[in-house]
């Protein structure tokens, strides 16, 4: 089963400093048919203007993964962490018993464009923590590169949930396959470009829920970037 989520069907809010698109229900966007998929709860695509951002705010009991597509995102949190996230870098934050953080565009001239992903944790009450790892373009080029996993394998960031997250940058015309083990589900998020998933075209911002499909062909019709979630 493949259930496509078209880019234009997502929730959208434009606050001037922030243009945000919601794949699943979030904040003031409520769609009972799109409340998440397995443990994947939120995929927000955000574009933030220069020198603007999210002031200090709190989270609890959520695994939060950030993937920057363009620009640079500055992060500060109540653990004392301060850093900048750039394209090709995966940042994970376990909110656990409570964490406060801020996120601002690190540039005074260019927008920052990023995906923020929320995943339900394996249990509540985890100790808050932060991690960030960089992946080279060569690692991501024309292959699915593991960027997050429950055991931190292959140099990925660790998630406290049975989820494996892969990223890829595909050249136009390149074809790969996405596979799932028995009892697993998948979610494909197209971050840029356009791809054909088993013949169905998905454009930037679009996605697809996948169940009961052990192996599917994925072909890029233009230079593309994507995330693939392997879910319990």
SVG drawing of the C-alpha trace seen along z (x, -y; Angstrom):
<svg xmlns="http://www.w3.org/2000/svg" viewBox="-10 -41 42 51">
<polyline fill="none" stroke="black" stroke-width="0.4" points="0.0,0.0 1.3,-3.5 -0.7,-6.5 0.5,-9.7 0.5,-13.0 0.7,-15.8 2.8,-18.9 -0.1,-21.2 -2.4,-19.4 -0.3,-20.1 -1.2,-22.7 0.4,-26.1 0.9,-29.3 2.8,-32.4 3.7,-34.7 6.0,-36.9 9.2,-35.9 8.2,-32.2 6.6,-30.2 5.8,-26.8 4.2,-23.6 2.8,-20.8 2.6,-17.2 0.8,-16.1 -1.5,-18.0 0.5,-20.6 -0.4,-23.7 -3.4,-25.4 -3.5,-22.9 -5.7,-20.0 -6.5,-17.3 -7.9,-14.1 -6.8,-12.1 -3.2,-13.2 -2.2,-12.9 1.1,-11.1 2.2,-7.7 3.3,-5.0 5.8,-6.8 6.4,-9.6 4.4,-12.5 5.5,-15.7 7.2,-16.8 7.3,-20.6 9.0,-22.3 10.1,-25.8 11.6,-28.8 12.8,-31.5 13.8,-35.0 17.3,-36.4 17.9,-37.2 14.5,-35.8 13.6,-32.6 11.9,-30.8 12.5,-32.3 13.2,-30.2 10.4,-27.6 10.0,-24.2 9.4,-20.6 8.8,-17.3 8.8,-13.6 9.7,-13.9 12.6,-12.9 13.2,-16.0 15.3,-15.6 16.3,-18.7 17.7,-18.5 18.7,-21.7 18.2,-22.0 19.7,-25.5 21.2,-28.2 22.2,-27.8 20.2,-27.4 21.6,-28.6 20.6,-26.5 20.8,-27.2 19.3,-25.1 19.0,-24.7 21.7,-22.0 24.2,-24.8 24.5,-23.6 25.2,-26.3 25.9,-25.5 24.9,-26.0 23.3,-23.4 24.0,-23.4 23.0,-21.2 24.2,-17.7 24.1,-17.8 21.6,-15.9 20.7,-17.3 18.7,-15.3 17.3,-16.5 15.6,-14.2 13.2,-16.5 12.5,-13.9 11.7,-15.3 11.9,-18.8 14.2,-21.0 14.1,-24.6 15.7,-25.8 15.8,-28.6 16.3,-28.3 17.3,-31.4 18.4,-31.9 22.2,-32.3 22.4,-34.6 21.6,-38.3 21.0,-38.0 19.7,-34.6 16.7,-32.5 17.2,-29.2 15.2,-26.2 14.9,-23.1 12.8,-20.1 11.9,-19.6 10.7,-16.1 9.1,-14.8 9.2,-11.2 7.4,-9.7 10.0,-8.2 10.1,-4.6 9.2,-5.8 8.5,-9.0 10.8,-10.6 14.1,-10.2 17.0,-12.4 17.2,-15.3 20.2,-15.3 21.6,-16.8 23.7,-15.4 24.8,-16.6 26.6,-14.8 27.8,-15.9 27.6,-13.8 29.5,-14.6 27.9,-15.0 29.7,-11.9 28.0,-9.9 24.6,-11.1 25.0,-11.1 22.9,-8.6 22.4,-6.3 20.4,-6.0 22.7,-7.0 21.6,-6.2 21.6,-9.4 19.6,-8.3 18.9,-5.0 18.1,-3.4 21.7,-2.2 23.7,-5.0 25.0,-2.5 27.1,-3.4 27.9,-6.8 24.3,-7.9 22.7,-10.0 20.9,-8.0 17.1,-8.0 15.2,-6.5 12.7,-4.8 12.7,-1.9 13.1,-4.1 15.9,-4.3 16.1,-7.5 17.9,-7.7 18.9,-10.7 19.8,-10.8 20.7,-13.3 19.9,-11.9 21.1,-13.0 18.5,-13.4 17.8,-10.0 19.2,-8.0 17.3,-5.1 17.5,-3.4 15.2,-1.1 13.6,-1.5 13.0,1.7 11.2,2.7 11.4,5.8 8.4,7.8 6.1,5.9 7.8,2.6 6.3,-0.6 8.0,-3.4 7.5,-7.1 9.2,-8.9 9.5,-12.7 10.7,-14.5 12.7,-17.5 13.7,-18.8 13.2,-18.0 10.8,-15.3 10.9,-11.5 8.8,-8.6 8.0,-6.1 6.9,-2.9 5.7,-5.1 3.9,-7.7 5.3,-11.2 6.1,-13.1 7.3,-16.7 9.2,-18.7 7.2,-18.8 5.3,-15.7 5.5,-12.3 4.1,-8.8 3.1,-6.3 4.2,-2.8 3.0,0.5 3.2,4.1 5.7,3.3 9.1,5.1 10.9,3.3 10.0,0.3 11.9,-1.4 12.6,-5.1 13.7,-7.3 14.7,-10.9 13.3,-12.9 15.3,-16.0 18.1,-16.5 16.4,-15.6 16.9,-15.3 14.8,-13.0 14.4,-11.5 13.2,-7.9 11.8,-6.6 11.9,-2.9 9.3,-2.6 8.2,0.2"/>
</svg>
